[in-house]
């Protein structure tokens, strides 16, 4: 009987250790995804972090500097 209880305790400990290890690996994977997403969003090619007046027509601003002129009339 005592051997059966010891075996059951060892099985429960093994399941608990495997559950903790799986949870830890899942958390590390989630941290990696969040870090990679943060680095991607801060990449200079993804977004302009400062205000740039375009010099001429390009893909995003078709009218160049003339689009920012003030019409006083």
mmCIF file of the N, C-alpha and C atoms, coordinates in Angstrom:
data_MODEL
# 
_entry.id   MODEL 
# 
loop_
_atom_site.group_PDB 
_atom_site.id 
_atom_site.type_symbol 
_atom_site.label_atom_id 
_atom_site.label_alt_id 
_atom_site.label_comp_id 
_atom_site.label_asym_id 
_atom_site.label_entity_id 
_atom_site.label_seq_id 
_atom_site.pdbx_PDB_ins_code 
_atom_site.Cartn_x 
_atom_site.Cartn_y 
_atom_site.Cartn_z 
_atom_site.occupancy 
_atom_site.B_iso_or_equiv 
_atom_site.pdbx_formal_charge 
_atom_site.auth_seq_id 
_atom_site.auth_comp_id 
_atom_site.auth_asym_id 
_atom_site.auth_atom_id 
_atom_site.pdbx_PDB_model_num 
ATOM 1   N N  . UNK A 1 1  ? 0.818  -1.198 0.000   1.00 0.00 ? 1  UNK A N  1 
ATOM 2   C CA . UNK A 1 1  ? 0.000  0.000  0.000   1.00 0.00 ? 1  UNK A CA 1 
ATOM 3   C C  . UNK A 1 1  ? 0.859  1.259  0.000   1.00 0.00 ? 1  UNK A C  1 
ATOM 4   N N  . UNK A 1 2  ? 1.922  1.209  0.812   1.00 0.00 ? 2  UNK A N  1 
ATOM 5   C CA . UNK A 1 2  ? 2.791  2.370  0.886   1.00 0.00 ? 2  UNK A CA 1 
ATOM 6   C C  . UNK A 1 2  ? 3.498  2.621  -0.450  1.00 0.00 ? 2  UNK A C  1 
ATOM 7   N N  . UNK A 1 3  ? 3.848  1.563  -1.140  1.00 0.00 ? 3  UNK A N  1 
ATOM 8   C CA . UNK A 1 3  ? 4.496  1.705  -2.452  1.00 0.00 ? 3  UNK A CA 1 
ATOM 9   C C  . UNK A 1 3  ? 3.528  2.310  -3.459  1.00 0.00 ? 3  UNK A C  1 
ATOM 10  N N  . UNK A 1 4  ? 2.259  1.961  -3.398  1.00 0.00 ? 4  UNK A N  1 
ATOM 11  C CA . UNK A 1 4  ? 1.247  2.517  -4.295  1.00 0.00 ? 4  UNK A CA 1 
ATOM 12  C C  . UNK A 1 4  ? 1.081  4.020  -4.067  1.00 0.00 ? 4  UNK A C  1 
ATOM 13  N N  . UNK A 1 5  ? 1.053  4.426  -2.810  1.00 0.00 ? 5  UNK A N  1 
ATOM 14  C CA . UNK A 1 5  ? 0.938  5.858  -2.490  1.00 0.00 ? 5  UNK A CA 1 
ATOM 15  C C  . UNK A 1 5  ? 2.169  6.609  -2.988  1.00 0.00 ? 5  UNK A C  1 
ATOM 16  N N  . UNK A 1 6  ? 3.336  6.040  -2.788  1.00 0.00 ? 6  UNK A N  1 
ATOM 17  C CA . UNK A 1 6  ? 4.568  6.693  -3.270  1.00 0.00 ? 6  UNK A CA 1 
ATOM 18  C C  . UNK A 1 6  ? 4.569  6.809  -4.798  1.00 0.00 ? 6  UNK A C  1 
ATOM 19  N N  . UNK A 1 7  ? 4.115  5.783  -5.482  1.00 0.00 ? 7  UNK A N  1 
ATOM 20  C CA . UNK A 1 7  ? 4.041  5.842  -6.944  1.00 0.00 ? 7  UNK A CA 1 
ATOM 21  C C  . UNK A 1 7  ? 3.043  6.900  -7.407  1.00 0.00 ? 7  UNK A C  1 
ATOM 22  N N  . UNK A 1 8  ? 1.896  6.990  -6.737  1.00 0.00 ? 8  UNK A N  1 
ATOM 23  C CA . UNK A 1 8  ? 0.913  8.021  -7.093  1.00 0.00 ? 8  UNK A CA 1 
ATOM 24  C C  . UNK A 1 8  ? 1.449  9.426  -6.844  1.00 0.00 ? 8  UNK A C  1 
ATOM 25  N N  . UNK A 1 9  ? 2.173  9.598  -5.767  1.00 0.00 ? 9  UNK A N  1 
ATOM 26  C CA . UNK A 1 9  ? 2.772  10.913 -5.480  1.00 0.00 ? 9  UNK A CA 1 
ATOM 27  C C  . UNK A 1 9  ? 3.815  11.257 -6.538  1.00 0.00 ? 9  UNK A C  1 
ATOM 28  N N  . UNK A 1 10 ? 4.636  10.273 -6.932  1.00 0.00 ? 10 UNK A N  1 
ATOM 29  C CA . UNK A 1 10 ? 5.629  10.526 -7.983  1.00 0.00 ? 10 UNK A CA 1 
ATOM 30  C C  . UNK A 1 10 ? 4.970  10.876 -9.315  1.00 0.00 ? 10 UNK A C  1 
ATOM 31  N N  . UNK A 1 11 ? 3.866  10.215 -9.634  1.00 0.00 ? 11 UNK A N  1 
ATOM 32  C CA . UNK A 1 11 ? 3.131  10.523 -10.872 1.00 0.00 ? 11 UNK A CA 1 
ATOM 33  C C  . UNK A 1 11 ? 2.583  11.948 -10.817 1.00 0.00 ? 11 UNK A C  1 
ATOM 34  N N  . UNK A 1 12 ? 2.008  12.320 -9.661  1.00 0.00 ? 12 UNK A N  1 
ATOM 35  C CA . UNK A 1 12 ? 1.473  13.677 -9.527  1.00 0.00 ? 12 UNK A CA 1 
ATOM 36  C C  . UNK A 1 12 ? 2.580  14.720 -9.618  1.00 0.00 ? 12 UNK A C  1 
ATOM 37  N N  . UNK A 1 13 ? 3.720  14.451 -9.014  1.00 0.00 ? 13 UNK A N  1 
ATOM 38  C CA . UNK A 1 13 ? 4.848  15.384 -9.097  1.00 0.00 ? 13 UNK A CA 1 
ATOM 39  C C  . UNK A 1 13 ? 5.356  15.516 -10.533 1.00 0.00 ? 13 UNK A C  1 
ATOM 40  N N  . UNK A 1 14 ? 5.418  14.401 -11.251 1.00 0.00 ? 14 UNK A N  1 
ATOM 41  C CA . UNK A 1 14 ? 5.869  14.446 -12.651 1.00 0.00 ? 14 UNK A CA 1 
ATOM 42  C C  . UNK A 1 14 ? 4.881  15.251 -13.497 1.00 0.00 ? 14 UNK A C  1 
ATOM 43  N N  . UNK A 1 15 ? 3.575  15.062 -13.263 1.00 0.00 ? 15 UNK A N  1 
ATOM 44  C CA . UNK A 1 15 ? 2.575  15.834 -14.012 1.00 0.00 ? 15 UNK A CA 1 
ATOM 45  C C  . UNK A 1 15 ? 2.666  17.318 -13.673 1.00 0.00 ? 15 UNK A C  1 
ATOM 46  N N  . UNK A 1 16 ? 2.864  17.630 -12.409 1.00 0.00 ? 16 UNK A N  1 
ATOM 47  C CA . UNK A 1 16 ? 2.986  19.026 -12.006 1.00 0.00 ? 16 UNK A CA 1 
ATOM 48  C C  . UNK A 1 16 ? 4.227  19.673 -12.613 1.00 0.00 ? 16 UNK A C  1 
ATOM 49  N N  . UNK A 1 17 ? 5.355  18.972 -12.592 1.00 0.00 ? 17 UNK A N  1 
ATOM 50  C CA . UNK A 1 17 ? 6.576  19.518 -13.195 1.00 0.00 ? 17 UNK A CA 1 
ATOM 51  C C  . UNK A 1 17 ? 6.417  19.719 -14.697 1.00 0.00 ? 17 UNK A C  1 
ATOM 52  N N  . UNK A 1 18 ? 5.768  18.774 -15.364 1.00 0.00 ? 18 UNK A N  1 
ATOM 53  C CA . UNK A 1 18 ? 5.566  18.929 -16.805 1.00 0.00 ? 18 UNK A CA 1 
ATOM 54  C C  . UNK A 1 18 ? 4.610  20.080 -17.101 1.00 0.00 ? 18 UNK A C  1 
ATOM 55  N N  . UNK A 1 19 ? 3.589  20.261 -16.266 1.00 0.00 ? 19 UNK A N  1 
ATOM 56  C CA . UNK A 1 19 ? 2.660  21.374 -16.462 1.00 0.00 ? 19 UNK A CA 1 
ATOM 57  C C  . UNK A 1 19 ? 3.371  22.710 -16.261 1.00 0.00 ? 19 UNK A C  1 
ATOM 58  N N  . UNK A 1 20 ? 4.219  22.795 -15.229 1.00 0.00 ? 20 UNK A N  1 
ATOM 59  C CA . UNK A 1 20 ? 4.972  24.027 -14.976 1.00 0.00 ? 20 UNK A CA 1 
ATOM 60  C C  . UNK A 1 20 ? 5.931  24.310 -16.127 1.00 0.00 ? 20 UNK A C  1 
ATOM 61  N N  . UNK A 1 21 ? 6.610  23.293 -16.635 1.00 0.00 ? 21 UNK A N  1 
ATOM 62  C CA . UNK A 1 21 ? 7.535  23.472 -17.750 1.00 0.00 ? 21 UNK A CA 1 
ATOM 63  C C  . UNK A 1 21 ? 6.798  23.921 -19.011 1.00 0.00 ? 21 UNK A C  1 
ATOM 64  N N  . UNK A 1 22 ? 5.651  23.308 -19.299 1.00 0.00 ? 22 UNK A N  1 
ATOM 65  C CA . UNK A 1 22 ? 4.876  23.694 -20.485 1.00 0.00 ? 22 UNK A CA 1 
ATOM 66  C C  . UNK A 1 22 ? 4.375  25.129 -20.363 1.00 0.00 ? 22 UNK A C  1 
ATOM 67  N N  . UNK A 1 23 ? 3.926  25.511 -19.179 1.00 0.00 ? 23 UNK A N  1 
ATOM 68  C CA . UNK A 1 23 ? 3.470  26.883 -18.959 1.00 0.00 ? 23 UNK A CA 1 
ATOM 69  C C  . UNK A 1 23 ? 4.613  27.875 -19.116 1.00 0.00 ? 23 UNK A C  1 
ATOM 70  N N  . UNK A 1 24 ? 5.782  27.521 -18.608 1.00 0.00 ? 24 UNK A N  1 
ATOM 71  C CA . UNK A 1 24 ? 6.942  28.396 -18.730 1.00 0.00 ? 24 UNK A CA 1 
ATOM 72  C C  . UNK A 1 24 ? 7.356  28.567 -20.193 1.00 0.00 ? 24 UNK A C  1 
ATOM 73  N N  . UNK A 1 25 ? 7.339  27.490 -20.972 1.00 0.00 ? 25 UNK A N  1 
ATOM 74  C CA . UNK A 1 25 ? 7.685  27.575 -22.391 1.00 0.00 ? 25 UNK A CA 1 
ATOM 75  C C  . UNK A 1 25 ? 6.645  28.390 -23.156 1.00 0.00 ? 25 UNK A C  1 
ATOM 76  N N  . UNK A 1 26 ? 5.388  28.231 -22.819 1.00 0.00 ? 26 UNK A N  1 
ATOM 77  C CA . UNK A 1 26 ? 4.340  29.022 -23.479 1.00 0.00 ? 26 UNK A CA 1 
ATOM 78  C C  . UNK A 1 26 ? 4.515  30.499 -23.158 1.00 0.00 ? 26 UNK A C  1 
ATOM 79  N N  . UNK A 1 27 ? 4.833  30.823 -21.921 1.00 0.00 ? 27 UNK A N  1 
ATOM 80  C CA . UNK A 1 27 ? 5.041  32.221 -21.535 1.00 0.00 ? 27 UNK A CA 1 
ATOM 81  C C  . UNK A 1 27 ? 6.253  32.817 -22.253 1.00 0.00 ? 27 UNK A C  1 
ATOM 82  N N  . UNK A 1 28 ? 7.342  32.056 -22.360 1.00 0.00 ? 28 UNK A N  1 
ATOM 83  C CA . UNK A 1 28 ? 8.521  32.551 -23.072 1.00 0.00 ? 28 UNK A CA 1 
ATOM 84  C C  . UNK A 1 28 ? 8.220  32.757 -24.552 1.00 0.00 ? 28 UNK A C  1 
ATOM 85  N N  . UNK A 1 29 ? 7.424  31.871 -25.147 1.00 0.00 ? 29 UNK A N  1 
ATOM 86  C CA . UNK A 1 29 ? 7.022  32.058 -26.542 1.00 0.00 ? 29 UNK A CA 1 
ATOM 87  C C  . UNK A 1 29 ? 6.176  33.294 -26.717 1.00 0.00 ? 29 UNK A C  1 
ATOM 88  N N  . UNK A 1 30 ? 5.273  33.541 -25.782 1.00 0.00 ? 30 UNK A N  1 
ATOM 89  C CA . UNK A 1 30 ? 4.416  34.727 -25.847 1.00 0.00 ? 30 UNK A CA 1 
ATOM 90  C C  . UNK A 1 30 ? 5.253  35.994 -25.698 1.00 0.00 ? 30 UNK A C  1 
ATOM 91  N N  . UNK A 1 31 ? 6.230  35.980 -24.801 1.00 0.00 ? 31 UNK A N  1 
ATOM 92  C CA . UNK A 1 31 ? 7.120  37.129 -24.654 1.00 0.00 ? 31 UNK A CA 1 
ATOM 93  C C  . UNK A 1 31 ? 7.907  37.376 -25.937 1.00 0.00 ? 31 UNK A C  1 
ATOM 94  N N  . UNK A 1 32 ? 8.331  36.314 -26.604 1.00 0.00 ? 32 UNK A N  1 
ATOM 95  C CA . UNK A 1 32 ? 9.066  36.466 -27.859 1.00 0.00 ? 32 UNK A CA 1 
ATOM 96  C C  . UNK A 1 32 ? 8.183  37.108 -28.925 1.00 0.00 ? 32 UNK A C  1 
ATOM 97  N N  . UNK A 1 33 ? 6.920  36.688 -29.002 1.00 0.00 ? 33 UNK A N  1 
ATOM 98  C CA . UNK A 1 33 ? 5.993  37.266 -29.982 1.00 0.00 ? 33 UNK A CA 1 
ATOM 99  C C  . UNK A 1 33 ? 5.765  38.748 -29.694 1.00 0.00 ? 33 UNK A C  1 
ATOM 100 N N  . UNK A 1 34 ? 5.552  39.103 -28.442 1.00 0.00 ? 34 UNK A N  1 
ATOM 101 C CA . UNK A 1 34 ? 5.323  40.506 -28.073 1.00 0.00 ? 34 UNK A CA 1 
ATOM 102 C C  . UNK A 1 34 ? 6.558  41.351 -28.373 1.00 0.00 ? 34 UNK A C  1 
ATOM 103 N N  . UNK A 1 35 ? 7.735  40.845 -28.060 1.00 0.00 ? 35 UNK A N  1 
ATOM 104 C CA . UNK A 1 35 ? 8.973  41.582 -28.330 1.00 0.00 ? 35 UNK A CA 1 
ATOM 105 C C  . UNK A 1 35 ? 9.190  41.764 -29.833 1.00 0.00 ? 35 UNK A C  1 
ATOM 106 N N  . UNK A 1 36 ? 8.949  40.711 -30.605 1.00 0.00 ? 36 UNK A N  1 
ATOM 107 C CA . UNK A 1 36 ? 9.129  40.815 -32.057 1.00 0.00 ? 36 UNK A CA 1 
ATOM 108 C C  . UNK A 1 36 ? 8.122  41.794 -32.657 1.00 0.00 ? 36 UNK A C  1 
ATOM 109 N N  . UNK A 1 37 ? 6.886  41.782 -32.161 1.00 0.00 ? 37 UNK A N  1 
ATOM 110 C CA . UNK A 1 37 ? 5.877  42.717 -32.655 1.00 0.00 ? 37 UNK A CA 1 
ATOM 111 C C  . UNK A 1 37 ? 6.260  44.154 -32.298 1.00 0.00 ? 37 UNK A C  1 
ATOM 112 N N  . UNK A 1 38 ? 6.764  44.373 -31.102 1.00 0.00 ? 38 UNK A N  1 
ATOM 113 C CA . UNK A 1 38 ? 7.198  45.709 -30.698 1.00 0.00 ? 38 UNK A CA 1 
ATOM 114 C C  . UNK A 1 38 ? 8.349  46.192 -31.574 1.00 0.00 ? 38 UNK A C  1 
ATOM 115 N N  . UNK A 1 39 ? 9.323  45.320 -31.827 1.00 0.00 ? 39 UNK A N  1 
ATOM 116 C CA . UNK A 1 39 ? 10.449 45.696 -32.686 1.00 0.00 ? 39 UNK A CA 1 
ATOM 117 C C  . UNK A 1 39 ? 10.002 45.976 -34.115 1.00 0.00 ? 39 UNK A C  1 
ATOM 118 N N  . UNK A 1 40 ? 9.026  45.217 -34.597 1.00 0.00 ? 40 UNK A N  1 
ATOM 119 C CA . UNK A 1 40 ? 8.523  45.446 -35.947 1.00 0.00 ? 40 UNK A CA 1 
ATOM 120 C C  . UNK A 1 40 ? 7.827  46.793 -36.053 1.00 0.00 ? 40 UNK A C  1 
ATOM 121 N N  . UNK A 1 41 ? 7.038  47.148 -35.055 1.00 0.00 ? 41 UNK A N  1 
ATOM 122 C CA . UNK A 1 41 ? 6.320  48.418 -35.095 1.00 0.00 ? 41 UNK A CA 1 
ATOM 123 C C  . UNK A 1 41 ? 7.252  49.611 -34.936 1.00 0.00 ? 41 UNK A C  1 
ATOM 124 N N  . UNK A 1 42 ? 8.401  49.423 -34.309 1.00 0.00 ? 42 UNK A N  1 
ATOM 125 C CA . UNK A 1 42 ? 9.347  50.528 -34.142 1.00 0.00 ? 42 UNK A CA 1 
ATOM 126 C C  . UNK A 1 42 ? 10.371 50.592 -35.268 1.00 0.00 ? 42 UNK A C  1 
ATOM 127 N N  . UNK A 1 43 ? 10.264 49.722 -36.256 1.00 0.00 ? 43 UNK A N  1 
ATOM 128 C CA . UNK A 1 43 ? 11.208 49.728 -37.376 1.00 0.00 ? 43 UNK A CA 1 
ATOM 129 C C  . UNK A 1 43 ? 11.009 51.009 -38.181 1.00 0.00 ? 43 UNK A C  1 
ATOM 130 N N  . UNK A 1 44 ? 12.097 51.678 -38.598 1.00 0.00 ? 44 UNK A N  1 
ATOM 131 C CA . UNK A 1 44 ? 11.950 52.954 -39.303 1.00 0.00 ? 44 UNK A CA 1 
ATOM 132 C C  . UNK A 1 44 ? 11.203 52.834 -40.621 1.00 0.00 ? 44 UNK A C  1 
ATOM 133 N N  . UNK A 1 45 ? 11.252 51.701 -41.273 1.00 0.00 ? 45 UNK A N  1 
ATOM 134 C CA . UNK A 1 45 ? 10.559 51.565 -42.550 1.00 0.00 ? 45 UNK A CA 1 
ATOM 135 C C  . UNK A 1 45 ? 9.055  51.410 -42.365 1.00 0.00 ? 45 UNK A C  1 
ATOM 136 N N  . UNK A 1 46 ? 8.616  51.076 -41.156 1.00 0.00 ? 46 UNK A N  1 
ATOM 137 C CA . UNK A 1 46 ? 7.191  50.850 -40.918 1.00 0.00 ? 46 UNK A CA 1 
ATOM 138 C C  . UNK A 1 46 ? 6.436  52.142 -40.693 1.00 0.00 ? 46 UNK A C  1 
ATOM 139 N N  . UNK A 1 47 ? 7.052  53.083 -39.999 1.00 0.00 ? 47 UNK A N  1 
ATOM 140 C CA . UNK A 1 47 ? 6.328  54.295 -39.612 1.00 0.00 ? 47 UNK A CA 1 
ATOM 141 C C  . UNK A 1 47 ? 7.296  55.461 -39.516 1.00 0.00 ? 47 UNK A C  1 
ATOM 142 N N  . UNK A 1 48 ? 6.831  56.634 -39.862 1.00 0.00 ? 48 UNK A N  1 
ATOM 143 C CA . UNK A 1 48 ? 7.628  57.839 -39.679 1.00 0.00 ? 48 UNK A CA 1 
ATOM 144 C C  . UNK A 1 48 ? 7.436  58.319 -38.247 1.00 0.00 ? 48 UNK A C  1 
ATOM 145 N N  . UNK A 1 49 ? 8.539  58.464 -37.508 1.00 0.00 ? 49 UNK A N  1 
ATOM 146 C CA . UNK A 1 49 ? 8.451  58.899 -36.116 1.00 0.00 ? 49 UNK A CA 1 
ATOM 147 C C  . UNK A 1 49 ? 8.609  60.404 -35.987 1.00 0.00 ? 49 UNK A C  1 
ATOM 148 N N  . UNK A 1 50 ? 8.830  61.107 -37.086 1.00 0.00 ? 50 UNK A N  1 
ATOM 149 C CA . UNK A 1 50 ? 8.903  62.558 -37.032 1.00 0.00 ? 50 UNK A CA 1 
ATOM 150 C C  . UNK A 1 50 ? 8.125  63.111 -38.223 1.00 0.00 ? 50 UNK A C  1 
ATOM 151 N N  . UNK A 1 51 ? 7.738  64.350 -38.128 1.00 0.00 ? 51 UNK A N  1 
ATOM 152 C CA . UNK A 1 51 ? 6.917  64.974 -39.153 1.00 0.00 ? 51 UNK A CA 1 
ATOM 153 C C  . UNK A 1 51 ? 7.798  65.405 -40.322 1.00 0.00 ? 51 UNK A C  1 
ATOM 154 N N  . UNK A 1 52 ? 7.537  64.883 -41.496 1.00 0.00 ? 52 UNK A N  1 
ATOM 155 C CA . UNK A 1 52 ? 8.319  65.196 -42.690 1.00 0.00 ? 52 UNK A CA 1 
ATOM 156 C C  . UNK A 1 52 ? 7.385  65.826 -43.715 1.00 0.00 ? 52 UNK A C  1 
ATOM 157 N N  . UNK A 1 53 ? 7.759  67.014 -44.185 1.00 0.00 ? 53 UNK A N  1 
ATOM 158 C CA . UNK A 1 53 ? 7.028  67.605 -45.298 1.00 0.00 ? 53 UNK A CA 1 
ATOM 159 C C  . UNK A 1 53 ? 7.575  66.998 -46.578 1.00 0.00 ? 53 UNK A C  1 
ATOM 160 N N  . UNK A 1 54 ? 6.735  66.443 -47.405 1.00 0.00 ? 54 UNK A N  1 
ATOM 161 C CA . UNK A 1 54 ? 7.243  65.803 -48.622 1.00 0.00 ? 54 UNK A CA 1 
ATOM 162 C C  . UNK A 1 54 ? 7.819  66.821 -49.589 1.00 0.00 ? 54 UNK A C  1 
ATOM 163 N N  . UNK A 1 55 ? 8.867  66.419 -50.286 1.00 0.00 ? 55 UNK A N  1 
ATOM 164 C CA . UNK A 1 55 ? 9.526  67.309 -51.236 1.00 0.00 ? 55 UNK A CA 1 
ATOM 165 C C  . UNK A 1 55 ? 8.822  67.317 -52.587 1.00 0.00 ? 55 UNK A C  1 
ATOM 166 N N  . UNK A 1 56 ? 8.101  66.304 -52.913 1.00 0.00 ? 56 UNK A N  1 
ATOM 167 C CA . UNK A 1 56 ? 7.412  66.240 -54.195 1.00 0.00 ? 56 UNK A CA 1 
ATOM 168 C C  . UNK A 1 56 ? 6.409  65.108 -54.163 1.00 0.00 ? 56 UNK A C  1 
ATOM 169 N N  . UNK A 1 57 ? 5.838  64.844 -55.303 1.00 0.00 ? 57 UNK A N  1 
ATOM 170 C CA . UNK A 1 57 ? 4.852  63.773 -55.372 1.00 0.00 ? 57 UNK A CA 1 
ATOM 171 C C  . UNK A 1 57 ? 5.533  62.427 -55.140 1.00 0.00 ? 57 UNK A C  1 
ATOM 172 N N  . UNK A 1 58 ? 4.915  61.605 -54.301 1.00 0.00 ? 58 UNK A N  1 
ATOM 173 C CA . UNK A 1 58 ? 5.419  60.263 -54.077 1.00 0.00 ? 58 UNK A CA 1 
ATOM 174 C C  . UNK A 1 58 ? 4.227  59.330 -53.857 1.00 0.00 ? 58 UNK A C  1 
ATOM 175 N N  . UNK A 1 59 ? 4.487  58.137 -53.368 1.00 0.00 ? 59 UNK A N  1 
ATOM 176 C CA . UNK A 1 59 ? 3.413  57.149 -53.235 1.00 0.00 ? 59 UNK A CA 1 
ATOM 177 C C  . UNK A 1 59 ? 2.356  57.570 -52.231 1.00 0.00 ? 59 UNK A C  1 
ATOM 178 N N  . UNK A 1 60 ? 2.754  58.257 -51.152 1.00 0.00 ? 60 UNK A N  1 
ATOM 179 C CA . UNK A 1 60 ? 1.810  58.584 -50.100 1.00 0.00 ? 60 UNK A CA 1 
ATOM 180 C C  . UNK A 1 60 ? 1.242  59.998 -50.204 1.00 0.00 ? 60 UNK A C  1 
ATOM 181 N N  . UNK A 1 61 ? 1.970  60.906 -50.796 1.00 0.00 ? 61 UNK A N  1 
ATOM 182 C CA . UNK A 1 61 ? 1.517  62.293 -50.885 1.00 0.00 ? 61 UNK A CA 1 
ATOM 183 C C  . UNK A 1 61 ? 1.627  62.711 -52.348 1.00 0.00 ? 61 UNK A C  1 
ATOM 184 N N  . UNK A 1 62 ? 0.540  62.666 -53.062 1.00 0.00 ? 62 UNK A N  1 
ATOM 185 C CA . UNK A 1 62 ? 0.558  62.842 -54.508 1.00 0.00 ? 62 UNK A CA 1 
ATOM 186 C C  . UNK A 1 62 ? 0.771  64.284 -54.935 1.00 0.00 ? 62 UNK A C  1 
ATOM 187 N N  . UNK A 1 63 ? 0.602  65.241 -54.021 1.00 0.00 ? 63 UNK A N  1 
ATOM 188 C CA . UNK A 1 63 ? 0.643  66.644 -54.416 1.00 0.00 ? 63 UNK A CA 1 
ATOM 189 C C  . UNK A 1 63 ? 1.901  67.369 -53.970 1.00 0.00 ? 63 UNK A C  1 
ATOM 190 N N  . UNK A 1 64 ? 2.767  66.726 -53.228 1.00 0.00 ? 64 UNK A N  1 
ATOM 191 C CA . UNK A 1 64 ? 4.010  67.358 -52.827 1.00 0.00 ? 64 UNK A CA 1 
ATOM 192 C C  . UNK A 1 64 ? 3.799  68.471 -51.827 1.00 0.00 ? 64 UNK A C  1 
ATOM 193 N N  . UNK A 1 65 ? 4.711  69.471 -51.843 1.00 0.00 ? 65 UNK A N  1 
ATOM 194 C CA . UNK A 1 65 ? 4.644  70.580 -50.898 1.00 0.00 ? 65 UNK A CA 1 
ATOM 195 C C  . UNK A 1 65 ? 3.452  71.493 -51.138 1.00 0.00 ? 65 UNK A C  1 
ATOM 196 N N  . UNK A 1 66 ? 2.944  71.542 -52.316 1.00 0.00 ? 66 UNK A N  1 
ATOM 197 C CA . UNK A 1 66 ? 1.827  72.425 -52.616 1.00 0.00 ? 66 UNK A CA 1 
ATOM 198 C C  . UNK A 1 66 ? 0.576  72.059 -51.821 1.00 0.00 ? 66 UNK A C  1 
ATOM 199 N N  . UNK A 1 67 ? 0.465  70.836 -51.338 1.00 0.00 ? 67 UNK A N  1 
ATOM 200 C CA . UNK A 1 67 ? -0.688 70.419 -50.556 1.00 0.00 ? 67 UNK A CA 1 
ATOM 201 C C  . UNK A 1 67 ? -0.725 71.133 -49.209 1.00 0.00 ? 67 UNK A C  1 
ATOM 202 N N  . UNK A 1 68 ? 0.425  71.690 -48.734 1.00 0.00 ? 68 UNK A N  1 
ATOM 203 C CA . UNK A 1 68 ? 0.474  72.343 -47.422 1.00 0.00 ? 68 UNK A CA 1 
ATOM 204 C C  . UNK A 1 68 ? 0.434  73.841 -47.540 1.00 0.00 ? 68 UNK A C  1 
ATOM 205 N N  . UNK A 1 69 ? 0.275  74.391 -48.728 1.00 0.00 ? 69 UNK A N  1 
ATOM 206 C CA . UNK A 1 69 ? 0.181  75.840 -48.885 1.00 0.00 ? 69 UNK A CA 1 
ATOM 207 C C  . UNK A 1 69 ? -1.125 76.352 -48.299 1.00 0.00 ? 69 UNK A C  1 
ATOM 208 N N  . UNK A 1 70 ? -1.103 77.615 -47.893 1.00 0.00 ? 70 UNK A N  1 
ATOM 209 C CA . UNK A 1 70 ? -2.303 78.246 -47.338 1.00 0.00 ? 70 UNK A CA 1 
ATOM 210 C C  . UNK A 1 70 ? -2.894 79.126 -48.426 1.00 0.00 ? 70 UNK A C  1 
ATOM 211 N N  . UNK A 1 71 ? -4.172 78.960 -48.684 1.00 0.00 ? 71 UNK A N  1 
ATOM 212 C CA . UNK A 1 71 ? -4.882 79.783 -49.669 1.00 0.00 ? 71 UNK A CA 1 
ATOM 213 C C  . UNK A 1 71 ? -5.491 80.973 -48.918 1.00 0.00 ? 71 UNK A C  1 
ATOM 214 N N  . UNK A 1 72 ? -4.933 82.179 -49.152 1.00 0.00 ? 72 UNK A N  1 
ATOM 215 C CA . UNK A 1 72 ? -5.399 83.349 -48.417 1.00 0.00 ? 72 UNK A CA 1 
ATOM 216 C C  . UNK A 1 72 ? -6.628 83.994 -49.042 1.00 0.00 ? 72 UNK A C  1 
ATOM 217 N N  . UNK A 1 73 ? -7.007 83.604 -50.229 1.00 0.00 ? 73 UNK A N  1 
ATOM 218 C CA . UNK A 1 73 ? -8.178 84.213 -50.883 1.00 0.00 ? 73 UNK A CA 1 
ATOM 219 C C  . UNK A 1 73 ? -9.452 83.503 -50.570 1.00 0.00 ? 73 UNK A C  1 
# 
